[in-house]
Amino acid sequence: MKLELYKFDACPYCRRLISAISRSGRTDVELHDIHENEADRRRLIAVGGKQQVPCLLIDGKPMYESGDIIAWLERNPQK
Ligand SMILES: N[C@@H](CCC(=O)N[C@@H](CS)C(=O)NCC(=O)O)C(=O)O
């Protein structure tokens, strides 16, 4: 399963989420900073329909809302 997290550093929701990922020890979430990479910003809008972060692409399918993302990651631990 491919997991791609779209974020930017100043976003408090992103920071909370990335801390949770780090604490969990999982290493399967690829990070994409939309303030550092214009292609990533465009892809987020193209796939998700809006620029809001954090957004987790789960095999290319967007999930917004940090609380929902944290809950999904907890339900789907790294294999
Ligand atoms: N309820 C959302 C809030 C996310 C949010 O407000 N993200 C801000 C950045 S901190 C955002 O992407 N705003 C739109 C923008 O910057 O264009 C969550 O918990 O994920």
The ligand as an SDF file (V2000), in Angstrom:
LIG
                    3D

 20 19  0  0  0  0  0  0  0  0999 V2000
   -9.5660   20.2730   10.1920 N   0  0  0  0  0  0  0  0  0  0  0  0
   -8.3800   20.1880    9.3670 C   0  0  0  0  0  0  0  0  0  0  0  0
   -7.6930   21.5400    9.3280 C   0  0  0  0  0  0  0  0  0  0  0  0
   -6.5740   21.5810    8.3130 C   0  0  0  0  0  0  0  0  0  0  0  0
   -6.1410   23.0120    8.0160 C   0  0  0  0  0  0  0  0  0  0  0  0
   -6.7740   23.9960    8.4470 O   0  0  0  0  0  0  0  0  0  0  0  0
   -5.0540   23.1170    7.2860 N   0  0  0  0  0  0  0  0  0  0  0  0
   -4.5830   24.4140    6.8330 C   0  0  0  0  0  0  0  0  0  0  0  0
   -3.0840   24.5680    7.1100 C   0  0  0  0  0  0  0  0  0  0  0  0
   -2.7310   24.5560    8.8580 S   0  0  0  0  0  0  0  0  0  0  0  0
   -4.7550   24.5060    5.3310 C   0  0  0  0  0  0  0  0  0  0  0  0
   -4.3880   23.6110    4.6090 O   0  0  0  0  0  0  0  0  0  0  0  0
   -5.3650   25.6140    4.8610 N   0  0  0  0  0  0  0  0  0  0  0  0
   -5.5540   25.8300    3.4320 C   0  0  0  0  0  0  0  0  0  0  0  0
   -4.4020   26.5010    2.7660 C   0  0  0  0  0  0  0  0  0  0  0  0
   -3.3740   26.7630    3.4300 O   0  0  0  0  0  0  0  0  0  0  0  0
   -4.4920   26.7460    1.5550 O   0  0  0  0  0  0  0  0  0  0  0  0
   -7.4600   19.0790    9.8990 C   0  0  0  0  0  0  0  0  0  0  0  0
   -7.5200   18.7540   11.1060 O   0  0  0  0  0  0  0  0  0  0  0  0
   -6.7030   18.4820    9.1200 O   0  0  0  0  0  0  0  0  0  0  0  0
  1  2  1  0
  2  3  1  0
  2 18  1  0
  3  4  1  0
  4  5  1  0
  5  6  2  0
  5  7  1  0
  7  8  1  0
  8  9  1  0
  8 11  1  0
  9 10  1  0
 11 12  2  0
 11 13  1  0
 13 14  1  0
 14 15  1  0
 15 16  2  0
 15 17  1  0
 18 19  2  0
 18 20  1  0
M  END
$$$$
